[in-house]
Amino acid sequence: MCLAVFKGQVYNSEILAYLERFFRGDLDQMRKIWKQGDRHKIYDQQFTEQLLDMAAGKGAEWEDLPVFLSYVEKDSRDKKLIKKLAGQFAELSYEEGVYISDEFYPILGRLIDQGNLKLIWQWAYLDFYKDKELSEEVRERIKKLIEWQEDRRCILPVLLEYKEEIPLPYECYTYTYVVYRGEKAGGMVFHYAENRSEPAREIPMRELLPGCYVAEVLIFADESADYYVTAPGEERRRRKDIVFLDHSGRNQKGRFYQLNHMLKEKQRESVAMEMEIYAYEKAMTDMIRPMTEDL
């Protein structure tokens, strides 16, 4: 009877409290009951938890977010359920290109502190705070994420957005990051050449996020006349949706920056000489290192 009254859009505290305590139906019905209960300040922990468990089983949707945020505030919670749903919301954010809510990211930060370091979680957190004023807590957390990514050589390009705020690893100012986002297909390869008549160089790309491939390359000023991405087993050359992120100018003392600058100024003879010097120095270092390791 209470459910029939509810379906007739007659809502009051007694009916909603009874339904949350005793009714268990399909996910859509439970969402509607919870929404009206929230408006009437009715909250049942068990009802809410079962609703979220059903949502997590099917894959959380945006309408489950207010339920999730309300649930996280309570003392008695299923930590595994919170972790599962947080991951699903991070994936939704990535797939649809939207932020979740201001209340969600501090929750995500606490989960990251507990060791939940999937790259898509890190991306969601870093992407949200990239244009925000950083508190000391957020700043320290991001520094730890930078260290984690540097240790595993899986630096997310979004880190480059923090170059004005937080010191980044040396390689961020050396390599050009080539980013391609498209359909999921393992083994993407980035190709580039000085001119279309020369064979292209091939650089394997890493799928750091679903359908998002990254290659770290040293591309001189005159080496990108032709570039494209290929998938394994296909002849198709993908030239759209390729983004170059180059911040080498922030490392002006680096050898790559200096050589690249010479190329831009067409000082080819100087570049050749510098490259010969570099090759000689590297060869001498490689020869001497084994002799000194045991000293």
Residue, then its C-alpha position, 0 to 999 in steps of 0.5 A: m500500500c505504501l508503495a502504491v501511495f508513493k507511486g501516486q506521488v503522495y510523499n510524507s515522512e511516515i511513508l518514506a520512512y516505512l519504505e526505506r525500512f522495509f521495501r527492497g525493489d529494483l534499482d530505479q524504484m529505490r533511487k526514487i524513494w531515496k531521492q524523496g527521502d533525502r528531501h524529507k530528511i529521511y535516511d536509512q543506512q541499510f536501505t542506502e547501502q543496499l541501493l549503492d551495492m546494487a548501483a555498483g554491481k550495474g555500474a554507478e551512474w551520475e544520479d547515484l552520486p548524491v547517495f554516495l556522498s551522503y553515505v560517505e559522511k556516515d560513521s558506519r560504512d562499507k569501505k570496499l563499497i566506497k572504494k569500488l564506487a569512487g573508482q566507477f565515478a572516476e572512470l565516468s569522469y574520464e569517459e565523459g570529460v566532466y568533473i564529478s563534484d567539489e565534495f568528491y575530490p577530498i574523498l578521492g584524496r583520502l582514498i589515495d592516501q590509503g594506497n589506492l593509486k590506480l592511474i585513473w584515480q590519480w588522473a581524476y585528482l590531478d585533473f581537478y586540481k590543475d587550475k585550483e589554488l592548492s592547499e598545503e595538504v593537496r600540494e603534499r599529496i600531489k608531490k607524492l603522486i609525482e614521486w610515484q609516477e616518476d619511480r614507475r616511469c608512467i608520468l601522466p601528461v596532466l602533471l605538466e599543468y603543475k609546472e608553475e606550482i610544483p617542481l617536476p621531474y627532470e624528464c618532464y622538461t627534456y622529453t616531448y610528450v606525444v599524446y593520442r586518444g582514440e579507440k582502445a587497441g593495445g600496442m599503438v606506435f608513434h611514427y615521425a620523420e624529418n621528411r616524407s621521403e625518409p623512413a619514419r622512426e617508430i616509438p612504442m606508446r604506453e596506454l596510461l589511461p583507457g584509450c589514451y596513449v603516451a610516448e616520451v620522445l626527443i624531437f628536434a626542431d626539424e624532425s616532425a615533417d610527418y608524424y602519425v600513429t598506427a595500431p597493431g596489424e593495421e596500415r591506417r595512419r592516424r594523424k588526427d587527435i595527436v597532441f604534442l606537449d613540449h616544455s623543454g624551454r624550461n630546461q635551458k641548460g639542458r643539452f637537448y634544449q641547446l641543440n634544439h635551439m641551434l637547429k631552429e637557428k639553422q646552426r647545423e655544423s655546430v649541432a653536428m660538432e656538439m653531437e660528436i662531443y656528446a657521443y665521445e663523452k658518453a663513450m668515455t663514461d661507459m668505458i670508465r664506469p666499470m673500472t670505478e664501480d668497485l673502488 
